[in-house]
């Protein structure tokens, strides 16, 4: 019985003695290391599917009915603007123009004679040497022949236009993507002949989720194709929203080297918001956050006491980087954070 009392007394004495930690630091003070937030955060990069589209991709068709006389290009050929691509048989249209030109000569002769009669009639009517009826007939003949000349001139103009349609030319510089006809084939009006793609005026179209459209940093964009990066700049954000996918189309222009039309790749877009890696997060009271270094002056001294402040991050998820909105100079506790509690005293180790 006496032995048991002795043990209890010794235990009480030991518990009353002050406990000292190494380096004269209280056992309640945790040694930690810190870093400025600006050294930890990063701008996340999102990669979204994208396609290179040509601003001009034309399917050239026949405007007249004719036989294909010659095809001057092959698939893959690069052509310049106004270069001759296809020649159609034009004999019928040439013959029609020659016939119209002959009619024009005959009509000009009739008009010159009628106009001469009209001028002569004007002189005779002053001396009553010709009747008013005859004079009016001369005036009518001149007006009728003049109208016929205008009508014939319009037909000649249309004939010349039909002849020009026998020669299919490139409306812009580009590359021949498809050839749909061969020499000797008869084509009707509106028959597709050839597809021409503009390979100089290219853009990249991206489908961006609506929730990200306003958060993207459009000053840092790259089109990733075959492990190469092609710098881009923002041209336009299409205001329409695709209802099902909840995406908006964004058009981007190449700022340097370009890829090929219809190329599929990825666009690496940097988000404006800052994120902090998941490995710096700790969980307290069911919330994920960071331990920030705070300080307060010690009364009657010039020293400052440091302590840990738990800052919860909204919408933070385990194992994922979290969005953070704090001053970049704010110091974050790194080593020793797992042993901390909110408002606990800390000492900074170098």
TIBATI-915132 format. One record per residue (C-alpha): residue number from 1; x, y, z. Coordinates in Angstrom, 1 decimal. Layout:
N
<mise->NUM u->X v->Y w->Z>
...
% end
This chain:
350
<mise->1 u->0.0 v->0.0 w->0.0>
<mise->2 u->2.8 v->2.4 w->0.9>
<mise->3 u->4.6 v->1.5 w->-2.3>
<mise->4 u->1.6 v->2.5 w->-4.4>
<mise->5 u->1.4 v->5.9 w->-2.7>
<mise->6 u->5.1 v->6.5 w->-3.3>
<mise->7 u->4.6 v->5.8 w->-7.1>
<mise->8 u->1.7 v->8.2 w->-7.3>
<mise->9 u->3.6 v->11.0 w->-5.5>
<mise->10 u->6.6 v->10.5 w->-7.8>
<mise->11 u->4.3 v->10.6 w->-10.9>
<mise->12 u->2.7 v->13.9 w->-9.8>
<mise->13 u->6.1 v->15.5 w->-9.2>
<mise->14 u->7.4 v->14.5 w->-12.6>
<mise->15 u->4.3 v->15.9 w->-14.3>
<mise->16 u->4.7 v->19.2 w->-12.5>
<mise->17 u->8.3 v->19.7 w->-13.9>
<mise->18 u->8.6 v->22.0 w->-17.1>
<mise->19 u->9.3 v->20.1 w->-20.3>
<mise->20 u->11.8 v->21.6 w->-22.6>
<mise->21 u->12.3 v->20.8 w->-26.3>
<mise->22 u->15.5 v->21.0 w->-28.3>
<mise->23 u->16.9 v->24.4 w->-29.1>
<mise->24 u->14.9 v->25.9 w->-26.3>
<mise->25 u->11.7 v->25.9 w->-28.3>
<mise->26 u->8.5 v->25.1 w->-26.5>
<mise->27 u->6.9 v->21.8 w->-27.3>
<mise->28 u->3.8 v->23.7 w->-28.6>
<mise->29 u->5.9 v->25.5 w->-31.2>
<mise->30 u->6.3 v->23.6 w->-34.5>
<mise->31 u->9.4 v->24.2 w->-36.7>
<mise->32 u->8.3 v->24.9 w->-40.3>
<mise->33 u->9.6 v->26.1 w->-43.7>
<mise->34 u->7.7 v->28.6 w->-45.8>
<mise->35 u->7.6 v->29.8 w->-49.5>
<mise->36 u->6.0 v->32.7 w->-51.2>
<mise->37 u->2.8 v->31.8 w->-52.9>
<mise->38 u->4.1 v->33.1 w->-56.2>
<mise->39 u->6.7 v->30.3 w->-56.3>
<mise->40 u->4.0 v->27.6 w->-55.9>
<mise->41 u->1.1 v->28.6 w->-58.2>
<mise->42 u->0.7 v->28.1 w->-61.9>
<mise->43 u->-1.8 v->28.8 w->-64.7>
<mise->44 u->-3.4 v->25.5 w->-65.7>
<mise->45 u->-3.4 v->24.6 w->-69.4>
<mise->46 u->-6.5 v->23.1 w->-71.0>
<mise->47 u->-6.3 v->21.2 w->-74.3>
<mise->48 u->-9.4 v->21.1 w->-76.5>
<mise->49 u->-9.9 v->19.5 w->-79.9>
<mise->50 u->-9.6 v->21.8 w->-82.9>
<mise->51 u->-9.6 v->21.8 w->-86.6>
<mise->52 u->-7.9 v->23.9 w->-89.2>
<mise->53 u->-10.4 v->25.4 w->-91.7>
<mise->54 u->-9.9 v->27.3 w->-94.9>
<mise->55 u->-11.6 v->30.7 w->-95.2>
<mise->56 u->-12.3 v->29.8 w->-98.9>
<mise->57 u->-13.1 v->26.3 w->-100.2>
<mise->58 u->-15.0 v->26.5 w->-103.5>
<mise->59 u->-16.6 v->23.8 w->-105.6>
<mise->60 u->-16.3 v->25.2 w->-109.1>
<mise->61 u->-19.1 v->24.3 w->-111.4>
<mise->62 u->-19.9 v->24.6 w->-115.1>
<mise->63 u->-22.1 v->27.6 w->-116.0>
<mise->64 u->-22.9 v->26.3 w->-119.5>
<mise->65 u->-23.6 v->23.0 w->-121.2>
<mise->66 u->-20.6 v->21.9 w->-123.1>
<mise->67 u->-17.9 v->19.2 w->-123.6>
<mise->68 u->-14.7 v->19.2 w->-121.6>
<mise->69 u->-12.0 v->20.0 w->-124.0>
<mise->70 u->-9.0 v->20.1 w->-121.6>
<mise->71 u->-8.1 v->19.9 w->-117.9>
<mise->72 u->-5.0 v->21.9 w->-117.2>
<mise->73 u->-4.4 v->20.9 w->-113.5>
<mise->74 u->-4.1 v->17.8 w->-111.3>
<mise->75 u->-5.0 v->17.1 w->-107.7>
<mise->76 u->-2.5 v->18.8 w->-105.4>
<mise->77 u->-1.4 v->21.5 w->-107.9>
<mise->78 u->-1.0 v->24.9 w->-106.4>
<mise->79 u->-2.5 v->27.6 w->-108.6>
<mise->80 u->-2.6 v->31.4 w->-108.7>
<mise->81 u->-5.6 v->33.6 w->-109.1>
<mise->82 u->-7.1 v->33.8 w->-112.6>
<mise->83 u->-5.0 v->30.7 w->-113.7>
<mise->84 u->-6.8 v->28.6 w->-116.3>
<mise->85 u->-8.0 v->25.3 w->-114.9>
<mise->86 u->-10.5 v->23.8 w->-117.4>
<mise->87 u->-11.3 v->24.5 w->-121.0>
<mise->88 u->-14.8 v->23.6 w->-122.4>
<mise->89 u->-15.7 v->23.2 w->-126.1>
<mise->90 u->-16.8 v->26.6 w->-127.2>
<mise->91 u->-17.5 v->26.2 w->-131.0>
<mise->92 u->-21.3 v->26.6 w->-130.7>
<mise->93 u->-20.9 v->29.8 w->-128.6>
<mise->94 u->-18.3 v->31.2 w->-131.0>
<mise->95 u->-20.6 v->30.5 w->-134.0>
<mise->96 u->-23.5 v->32.2 w->-132.2>
<mise->97 u->-21.4 v->35.3 w->-131.6>
<mise->98 u->-20.4 v->35.4 w->-135.3>
<mise->99 u->-24.0 v->35.2 w->-136.3>
<mise->100 u->-24.9 v->38.0 w->-133.9>
<mise->101 u->-22.1 v->40.2 w->-135.2>
<mise->102 u->-23.4 v->39.7 w->-138.8>
<mise->103 u->-26.9 v->40.7 w->-137.6>
<mise->104 u->-25.3 v->43.8 w->-136.0>
<mise->105 u->-23.7 v->44.9 w->-139.3>
<mise->106 u->-27.0 v->44.5 w->-141.2>
<mise->107 u->-28.9 v->46.3 w->-138.5>
<mise->108 u->-26.4 v->49.2 w->-138.4>
<mise->109 u->-26.8 v->49.6 w->-142.2>
<mise->110 u->-30.6 v->49.7 w->-141.8>
<mise->111 u->-30.3 v->52.2 w->-139.0>
<mise->112 u->-27.9 v->54.5 w->-141.0>
<mise->113 u->-30.4 v->54.5 w->-143.9>
<mise->114 u->-33.4 v->55.2 w->-141.7>
<mise->115 u->-31.5 v->57.9 w->-139.9>
<mise->116 u->-30.6 v->59.5 w->-143.3>
<mise->117 u->-34.2 v->59.4 w->-144.3>
<mise->118 u->-35.2 v->61.0 w->-141.0>
<mise->119 u->-32.7 v->63.9 w->-141.4>
<mise->120 u->-33.9 v->64.5 w->-145.0>
<mise->121 u->-37.5 v->64.4 w->-143.9>
<mise->122 u->-36.8 v->67.1 w->-141.3>
<mise->123 u->-35.7 v->69.5 w->-144.0>
<mise->124 u->-38.6 v->68.7 w->-146.3>
<mise->125 u->-41.3 v->69.1 w->-143.7>
<mise->126 u->-40.3 v->72.8 w->-143.2>
<mise->127 u->-41.3 v->73.5 w->-146.8>
<mise->128 u->-44.3 v->71.2 w->-146.7>
<mise->129 u->-42.6 v->68.9 w->-149.3>
<mise->130 u->-43.4 v->65.8 w->-147.2>
<mise->131 u->-46.5 v->64.9 w->-145.3>
<mise->132 u->-46.6 v->64.8 w->-141.5>
<mise->133 u->-47.5 v->61.1 w->-141.7>
<mise->134 u->-44.4 v->60.2 w->-143.7>
<mise->135 u->-42.2 v->62.2 w->-141.3>
<mise->136 u->-43.7 v->60.4 w->-138.3>
<mise->137 u->-43.0 v->57.0 w->-140.1>
<mise->138 u->-39.3 v->58.0 w->-140.5>
<mise->139 u->-39.1 v->58.9 w->-136.8>
<mise->140 u->-40.7 v->55.6 w->-135.9>
<mise->141 u->-38.2 v->53.6 w->-138.0>
<mise->142 u->-35.2 v->55.3 w->-136.4>
<mise->143 u->-36.6 v->54.6 w->-132.9>
<mise->144 u->-37.4 v->51.0 w->-133.7>
<mise->145 u->-34.0 v->50.2 w->-135.2>
<mise->146 u->-32.3 v->51.9 w->-132.3>
<mise->147 u->-34.2 v->49.7 w->-129.9>
<mise->148 u->-33.2 v->46.6 w->-132.0>
<mise->149 u->-29.6 v->47.7 w->-131.8>
<mise->150 u->-29.7 v->47.8 w->-128.0>
<mise->151 u->-31.4 v->44.4 w->-127.8>
<mise->152 u->-28.8 v->42.9 w->-130.2>
<mise->153 u->-26.0 v->44.5 w->-128.2>
<mise->154 u->-27.3 v->42.8 w->-125.0>
<mise->155 u->-27.4 v->39.4 w->-126.9>
<mise->156 u->-23.8 v->39.9 w->-128.1>
<mise->157 u->-22.7 v->40.7 w->-124.5>
<mise->158 u->-24.4 v->37.6 w->-123.2>
<mise->159 u->-22.7 v->35.6 w->-126.0>
<mise->160 u->-19.3 v->36.9 w->-125.0>
<mise->161 u->-20.1 v->36.0 w->-121.4>
<mise->162 u->-20.9 v->32.5 w->-122.4>
<mise->163 u->-17.7 v->32.2 w->-124.3>
<mise->164 u->-15.8 v->33.4 w->-121.2>
<mise->165 u->-17.5 v->30.6 w->-119.3>
<mise->166 u->-15.8 v->28.1 w->-121.5>
<mise->167 u->-12.6 v->28.9 w->-119.6>
<mise->168 u->-12.8 v->28.0 w->-115.9>
<mise->169 u->-10.3 v->30.1 w->-114.0>
<mise->170 u->-9.2 v->30.1 w->-110.3>
<mise->171 u->-11.1 v->32.7 w->-108.4>
<mise->172 u->-8.3 v->32.8 w->-105.8>
<mise->173 u->-4.9 v->31.3 w->-105.2>
<mise->174 u->-5.0 v->27.8 w->-103.7>
<mise->175 u->-4.6 v->24.1 w->-104.1>
<mise->176 u->-6.6 v->21.7 w->-106.2>
<mise->177 u->-8.3 v->19.3 w->-103.7>
<mise->178 u->-10.5 v->17.3 w->-106.1>
<mise->179 u->-11.0 v->16.8 w->-109.8>
<mise->180 u->-14.5 v->15.6 w->-110.7>
<mise->181 u->-14.4 v->15.5 w->-114.5>
<mise->182 u->-12.2 v->14.2 w->-117.4>
<mise->183 u->-11.5 v->15.2 w->-120.9>
<mise->184 u->-14.3 v->14.4 w->-123.4>
<mise->185 u->-17.2 v->14.4 w->-120.8>
<mise->186 u->-20.3 v->16.4 w->-121.5>
<mise->187 u->-21.3 v->18.6 w->-118.6>
<mise->188 u->-24.5 v->20.5 w->-118.0>
<mise->189 u->-24.8 v->23.8 w->-116.3>
<mise->190 u->-24.1 v->23.6 w->-112.5>
<mise->191 u->-22.1 v->20.3 w->-112.9>
<mise->192 u->-19.3 v->20.3 w->-110.3>
<mise->193 u->-15.9 v->20.3 w->-112.0>
<mise->194 u->-13.2 v->20.9 w->-109.4>
<mise->195 u->-12.7 v->21.8 w->-105.8>
<mise->196 u->-10.2 v->24.6 w->-104.9>
<mise->197 u->-9.0 v->25.2 w->-101.4>
<mise->198 u->-7.3 v->28.4 w->-100.2>
<mise->199 u->-4.2 v->27.2 w->-98.2>
<mise->200 u->-3.0 v->30.7 w->-97.3>
<mise->201 u->-6.1 v->32.0 w->-95.4>
<mise->202 u->-6.5 v->29.5 w->-92.7>
<mise->203 u->-8.1 v->29.6 w->-89.2>
<mise->204 u->-8.4 v->27.2 w->-86.3>
<mise->205 u->-11.9 v->26.5 w->-84.9>
<mise->206 u->-12.2 v->25.3 w->-81.3>
<mise->207 u->-15.3 v->24.1 w->-79.4>
<mise->208 u->-14.8 v->25.7 w->-75.9>
<mise->209 u->-17.1 v->24.9 w->-73.0>
<mise->210 u->-19.2 v->27.9 w->-72.2>
<mise->211 u->-18.0 v->28.0 w->-68.5>
<mise->212 u->-14.4 v->28.4 w->-69.7>
<mise->213 u->-14.9 v->31.0 w->-72.5>
<mise->214 u->-14.4 v->34.0 w->-70.2>
<mise->215 u->-11.6 v->32.4 w->-68.1>
<mise->216 u->-9.2 v->31.8 w->-71.0>
<mise->217 u->-6.0 v->33.7 w->-71.5>
<mise->218 u->-6.2 v->34.3 w->-75.3>
<mise->219 u->-2.7 v->35.9 w->-75.4>
<mise->220 u->-1.1 v->32.4 w->-75.0>
<mise->221 u->-2.5 v->30.0 w->-77.6>
<mise->222 u->-0.9 v->27.2 w->-79.6>
<mise->223 u->-2.3 v->24.6 w->-82.0>
<mise->224 u->-0.6 v->21.3 w->-81.3>
<mise->225 u->-0.3 v->19.2 w->-84.5>
<mise->226 u->2.1 v->16.2 w->-84.9>
<mise->227 u->4.0 v->17.2 w->-81.8>
<mise->228 u->4.6 v->20.7 w->-83.1>
<mise->229 u->3.2 v->24.0 w->-81.7>
<mise->230 u->1.8 v->26.7 w->-84.0>
<mise->231 u->1.2 v->30.1 w->-82.3>
<mise->232 u->-2.3 v->31.5 w->-82.5>
<mise->233 u->-4.2 v->34.7 w->-81.9>
<mise->234 u->-7.9 v->35.2 w->-81.1>
<mise->235 u->-10.0 v->36.5 w->-84.0>
<mise->236 u->-13.5 v->36.0 w->-82.8>
<mise->237 u->-15.8 v->34.3 w->-80.3>
<mise->238 u->-19.0 v->33.2 w->-82.0>
<mise->239 u->-21.8 v->34.4 w->-79.7>
<mise->240 u->-24.1 v->31.4 w->-80.4>
<mise->241 u->-24.1 v->28.5 w->-78.0>
<mise->242 u->-24.6 v->24.9 w->-79.0>
<mise->243 u->-27.5 v->23.8 w->-76.8>
<mise->244 u->-26.6 v->20.1 w->-76.4>
<mise->245 u->-22.9 v->20.3 w->-75.8>
<mise->246 u->-23.0 v->23.8 w->-74.2>
<mise->247 u->-20.0 v->24.9 w->-76.3>
<mise->248 u->-19.1 v->28.1 w->-78.0>
<mise->249 u->-17.1 v->28.2 w->-81.2>
<mise->250 u->-13.9 v->30.2 w->-81.1>
<mise->251 u->-12.0 v->31.2 w->-84.2>
<mise->252 u->-8.2 v->31.6 w->-84.0>
<mise->253 u->-5.8 v->32.9 w->-86.5>
<mise->254 u->-2.2 v->31.7 w->-87.1>
<mise->255 u->0.4 v->34.3 w->-86.1>
<mise->256 u->3.2 v->32.5 w->-87.8>
<mise->257 u->3.8 v->29.2 w->-89.5>
<mise->258 u->0.6 v->27.4 w->-90.7>
<mise->259 u->-0.5 v->23.8 w->-90.9>
<mise->260 u->-2.6 v->22.3 w->-93.7>
<mise->261 u->-6.3 v->22.7 w->-94.2>
<mise->262 u->-8.6 v->20.2 w->-92.4>
<mise->263 u->-5.8 v->19.2 w->-90.0>
<mise->264 u->-7.1 v->17.9 w->-86.6>
<mise->265 u->-5.2 v->18.7 w->-83.5>
<mise->266 u->-5.4 v->20.2 w->-80.0>
<mise->267 u->-5.3 v->23.8 w->-78.9>
<mise->268 u->-3.5 v->24.4 w->-75.7>
<mise->269 u->-5.2 v->27.3 w->-73.9>
<mise->270 u->-3.9 v->28.8 w->-70.7>
<mise->271 u->-6.5 v->29.7 w->-68.0>
<mise->272 u->-6.3 v->33.1 w->-66.4>
<mise->273 u->-7.0 v->31.8 w->-62.9>
<mise->274 u->-4.1 v->30.7 w->-60.7>
<mise->275 u->-4.0 v->27.1 w->-59.3>
<mise->276 u->-1.9 v->25.6 w->-56.5>
<mise->277 u->-0.8 v->21.9 w->-56.8>
<mise->278 u->-2.8 v->19.4 w->-54.7>
<mise->279 u->0.3 v->18.2 w->-52.7>
<mise->280 u->0.3 v->21.5 w->-50.8>
<mise->281 u->-3.2 v->21.1 w->-49.5>
<mise->282 u->-4.1 v->19.8 w->-46.1>
<mise->283 u->-7.5 v->18.8 w->-44.6>
<mise->284 u->-8.8 v->20.3 w->-41.4>
<mise->285 u->-12.4 v->20.0 w->-40.0>
<mise->286 u->-13.5 v->18.4 w->-43.3>
<mise->287 u->-12.2 v->21.2 w->-45.5>
<mise->288 u->-9.2 v->21.4 w->-47.8>
<mise->289 u->-6.9 v->24.4 w->-47.6>
<mise->290 u->-3.5 v->25.8 w->-46.9>
<mise->291 u->-1.6 v->26.8 w->-43.8>
<mise->292 u->-0.5 v->30.5 w->-44.2>
<mise->293 u->2.2 v->32.1 w->-42.1>
<mise->294 u->0.9 v->34.9 w->-39.9>
<mise->295 u->2.7 v->37.0 w->-37.4>
<mise->296 u->2.0 v->39.3 w->-34.5>
<mise->297 u->4.3 v->41.5 w->-32.3>
<mise->298 u->5.3 v->40.3 w->-28.9>
<mise->299 u->4.4 v->42.9 w->-26.2>
<mise->300 u->7.2 v->45.1 w->-24.9>
<mise->301 u->9.7 v->43.6 w->-27.3>
<mise->302 u->10.7 v->44.0 w->-30.9>
<mise->303 u->10.3 v->40.4 w->-31.7>
<mise->304 u->7.4 v->38.9 w->-33.6>
<mise->305 u->5.6 v->35.6 w->-32.9>
<mise->306 u->4.7 v->33.5 w->-35.9>
<mise->307 u->1.7 v->31.2 w->-36.0>
<mise->308 u->-0.2 v->29.1 w->-38.6>
<mise->309 u->-3.5 v->30.2 w->-40.1>
<mise->310 u->-5.6 v->27.6 w->-41.9>
<mise->311 u->-7.2 v->29.1 w->-45.0>
<mise->312 u->-9.9 v->26.9 w->-46.5>
<mise->313 u->-10.2 v->26.8 w->-50.3>
<mise->314 u->-13.7 v->26.7 w->-51.7>
<mise->315 u->-14.5 v->23.9 w->-54.2>
<mise->316 u->-11.1 v->22.2 w->-53.6>
<mise->317 u->-11.1 v->18.5 w->-54.3>
<mise->318 u->-8.7 v->15.8 w->-53.0>
<mise->319 u->-5.9 v->15.0 w->-55.4>
<mise->320 u->-6.6 v->18.0 w->-57.6>
<mise->321 u->-5.1 v->21.4 w->-58.0>
<mise->322 u->-7.2 v->24.1 w->-56.4>
<mise->323 u->-8.1 v->27.6 w->-57.6>
<mise->324 u->-6.6 v->30.2 w->-55.3>
<mise->325 u->-7.0 v->34.0 w->-55.0>
<mise->326 u->-4.5 v->35.3 w->-52.5>
<mise->327 u->-1.7 v->37.9 w->-52.7>
<mise->328 u->1.3 v->36.4 w->-54.4>
<mise->329 u->3.6 v->37.6 w->-51.7>
<mise->330 u->1.6 v->35.6 w->-49.1>
<mise->331 u->3.9 v->33.0 w->-47.4>
<mise->332 u->2.6 v->29.4 w->-47.3>
<mise->333 u->3.8 v->26.8 w->-44.8>
<mise->334 u->5.4 v->23.9 w->-46.6>
<mise->335 u->7.4 v->21.5 w->-44.3>
<mise->336 u->5.6 v->20.8 w->-41.0>
<mise->337 u->2.1 v->21.6 w->-42.2>
<mise->338 u->0.7 v->18.2 w->-41.6>
<mise->339 u->1.4 v->18.5 w->-37.8>
<mise->340 u->-0.2 v->22.0 w->-37.5>
<mise->341 u->-3.5 v->23.2 w->-36.2>
<mise->342 u->-5.1 v->26.5 w->-36.8>
<mise->343 u->-3.5 v->29.4 w->-34.8>
<mise->344 u->-0.7 v->27.1 w->-33.6>
<mise->345 u->2.7 v->28.8 w->-32.9>
<mise->346 u->5.5 v->28.0 w->-35.4>
<mise->347 u->9.1 v->28.8 w->-35.8>
<mise->348 u->10.6 v->29.3 w->-39.2>
<mise->349 u->13.6 v->27.2 w->-40.1>
<mise->350 u->16.0 v->28.2 w->-42.8>
% end
